[in-house]
Amino acid sequence: MLRQNIIITGASSGLGKGMAIKFAQMGRNLALCARRIDRLEELKIELLSINPTIKISILPLDVDKHEQVFEVFKRFADEFGQIDRVIVNAGMGKGAAIGTGYFYANKQTAITNFVSALAQCEAAMQIFRAQNAGHLVTISSVSAVRGARRAMTVYAATKAGLSSMTEGIRIDVMNTPIKVTTIHPGFIRSEINEKVKKVPFIVDTEVGCNAMVKAIEKEVASSFVPTWPWALFRYIARIAPLSWLAKMS
């Protein structure tokens, strides 16, 4: 099924921006939101230069302001008439090892990556249930498979929670026209990790977003991308000893 009208949150940079570019090249209409409206304005110009025939709408959104999430999604739905796909992408990776004095950074990551993702899923599913159609996509992470240490501890926990919540939504709408997908990206270079020097198997943004969009278009239940090595990693990680996980995170 062609999903013509697509909402992407956190679209001003990184994976959100990369996916928006790919969908613009495919001729899709885009409803883009993020905190940095100036970057969205620049992105809109770039996308229309790629494909001047598509419709682009932009709105400022801080996903941690949960009532605003519902307001923005509704405005997009009213403007486009129908929303075919929502990609819950906004997130962050702040934090440190538990007990080292960075509770508020860890708390911020927990709220943004899980509670605010819940708000986005709620707003999207209200639209889809009313339409009896749509495709919900959540952007989780390969880190959802197991726990991680240091700055990754809370991040990995939120992504595990997001993957579980998305699966619950999928069960809830089984055998209906509403489809639900969880994407688990591996290490893809973006603003969230640009300062990290050594990252195993990392790919650039374009390669990573290509793999993500291909998986989204297939509307599979769950996908680990890029396929190598992450489709295999998820099985190995589930049985790996903690000493091995410590080296990976």
Secondary structure, 3 states (H helix, E strand, C coil): CCCCEEEEECCCCHHHHHHHHHHHHCCCEEEEEECCHHHHHHHHHHHHHHCCCCCEEEEECCCCCHHHHHHHHHHHHHHHCCCCEEEECCCCCCCCCCCCCCHHHHHHHHHHHHHHHHHHHHHHHHHHHHHCCEEEEEECCHHHCCCCCCCHHHHHHHHHHHHHHHHHHHHHCCCCCEEEEEEEECCECCCCCCCCCCCCCCECHHHHHHHHHHHHHHCCCEEEECHHHHHHHHHHHHHCCHHHHHHHC
